[in-house]
Amino acid sequence: MAKGKGKGDNKRKHDDAHEKPDASDDGKSMSSKDYRKALFPLHVELVRLQDWVVRTGAKICIVFEGRDGAGKGGTIKALTERVSPRVFRVVALPAPTDREKSQMYVQRYLPHLPAGGEVVIFDRSWYNRAGVERVMGFCTEKQVEEFLRAVPLVEQAIIHSGIILIKYWLEVSPEEQTRRLEARIHDGRKLWKLTDMDLRSYSRWYDYSRARDAMFRATDTALAPWSVVRSDNKERARLNVISDLLGRIPYEDLPRKQVVLPKRQKPEGYQEPEYPYKYVAEKY
């Protein structure tokens, strides 16, 4: 991506991102080489975005939602792997405590909203109430209705406080969700991702579809719209999310001092000690 990018370039990218997806995409995974090649310049831009956020005190909140296996975790990892965790902070809250259950529903999320110079990424968010809690019966229909009425007002307050709020819904097909969840069963690296809740909710595809539809009708507002990402192809989904995100934020490539390594000091008589260091075994 070209240096010196300004708001006009961001706006053009944002407009391009909302064109109809290419119907010629055959859905095949990208090669690792092609994926990393496409990801590299996006990571460079994310570093520039990070610098702009820190130096301007911008506040950005990104919400990721979607069914189990939709690719939220992998997308967030791709988004954050080359930036500072002190600036790009990921929030993935556990189940609420008894005290939190007695609070106003969104109350436990509010302390995690970004301060100046921060990007906060919610790996699931207050929308748990409209999704998993509703489908699995963890709340009443009255509580869901109250939540859906209140959320647009809460998000309006968030945005009016100066926070840039961006909401992504990752849409996965039933066939691809099945493939991914089955893969977790046989991959020791992914077993931790397969919870009892995943297994219980897997059979309720259409209950989740109804819950999603109701959520969109109530919360897909002009001020805080949902952006839907086709995620059957996980590599393309990650690239598309990062590209879209960069196009939504009016950041600029701010000038920086040229980095030059200073000269290393002379030893001035220092000698390595004959100390019995306990080295890690070199098995590889």
Secondary structure as the mmCIF struct_conf table of DSSP 4:
data_model
#
loop_
_struct_conf.conf_type_id
_struct_conf.id
_struct_conf.beg_label_comp_id
_struct_conf.beg_label_asym_id
_struct_conf.beg_label_seq_id
_struct_conf.end_label_comp_id
_struct_conf.end_label_asym_id
_struct_conf.end_label_seq_id
BEND BEND1 LYS A 3 GLY A 4
HELX_RH_AL_P HELX_RH_AL_P1 LYS A 7 ALA A 17
TURN_TY1_P TURN_TY1_P1 HIS A 18 HIS A 18
BEND BEND2 GLU A 19 GLU A 19
HELX_LH_PP_P HELX_LH_PP_P1 LYS A 20 ASP A 22
TURN_TY1_P TURN_TY1_P2 ALA A 23 SER A 24
HELX_LH_PP_P HELX_LH_PP_P2 LYS A 28 SER A 31
HELX_RH_AL_P HELX_RH_AL_P2 SER A 32 THR A 56
TURN_TY1_P TURN_TY1_P3 GLY A 57 GLY A 57
STRN STRN1 LYS A 59 GLY A 66
BEND BEND3 ARG A 67 ARG A 67
TURN_TY1_P TURN_TY1_P4 ASP A 68 GLY A 69
BEND BEND4 ALA A 70 GLY A 71
HELX_RH_AL_P HELX_RH_AL_P3 LYS A 72 THR A 80
TURN_TY1_P TURN_TY1_P5 GLU A 81 ARG A 82
BEND BEND5 VAL A 83 VAL A 83
TURN_TY1_P TURN_TY1_P6 PRO A 85 VAL A 87
STRN STRN2 PHE A 88 VAL A 91
BEND BEND6 ALA A 95 ALA A 95
HELX_LH_PP_P HELX_LH_PP_P3 PRO A 96 THR A 97
HELX_RH_AL_P HELX_RH_AL_P4 ASP A 98 LYS A 101
TURN_TY1_P TURN_TY1_P7 SER A 102 SER A 102
BEND BEND7 GLN A 103 GLN A 103
HELX_RH_3T_P HELX_RH_3T_P1 TYR A 105 ARG A 108
TURN_TY1_P TURN_TY1_P8 TYR A 109 TYR A 109
HELX_RH_3T_P HELX_RH_3T_P2 LEU A 110 HIS A 112
BEND BEND8 LEU A 113 LEU A 113
TURN_TY1_P TURN_TY1_P9 GLY A 116 GLY A 117
STRN STRN3 GLU A 118 ASP A 123
BEND BEND9 ARG A 124 ARG A 124
HELX_RH_3T_P HELX_RH_3T_P3 TRP A 126 ASN A 128
TURN_TY1_P TURN_TY1_P10 ARG A 129 GLY A 131
HELX_RH_AL_P HELX_RH_AL_P5 VAL A 132 VAL A 135
TURN_TY1_P TURN_TY1_P11 MET A 136 GLY A 137
BEND BEND10 PHE A 138 CYS A 139
HELX_RH_AL_P HELX_RH_AL_P6 GLU A 141 HIS A 160
TURN_TY1_P TURN_TY1_P12 SER A 161 GLY A 162
STRN STRN4 ILE A 163 GLU A 171
HELX_RH_AL_P HELX_RH_AL_P7 PRO A 174 HIS A 186
TURN_TY1_P TURN_TY1_P13 GLY A 188 LYS A 190
HELX_RH_3T_P HELX_RH_3T_P4 LEU A 191 LYS A 193
HELX_RH_AL_P HELX_RH_AL_P8 ASP A 196 TYR A 202
TURN_TY1_P TURN_TY1_P14 SER A 203 SER A 203
HELX_RH_AL_P HELX_RH_AL_P9 TRP A 205 THR A 219
BEND BEND11 ALA A 222 ALA A 224
STRN STRN5 TRP A 226 ARG A 230
BEND BEND12 ASP A 232 ASN A 233
HELX_RH_AL_P HELX_RH_AL_P10 LYS A 234 ARG A 248
BEND BEND13 ILE A 249 ILE A 249
HELX_LH_PP_P HELX_LH_PP_P4 LYS A 257 VAL A 259
HELX_LH_PP_P HELX_LH_PP_P5 LEU A 261 LYS A 266
TURN_TY1_P TURN_TY1_P15 GLU A 268 GLY A 269
HELX_LH_PP_P HELX_LH_PP_P6 TYR A 279 ALA A 281
#
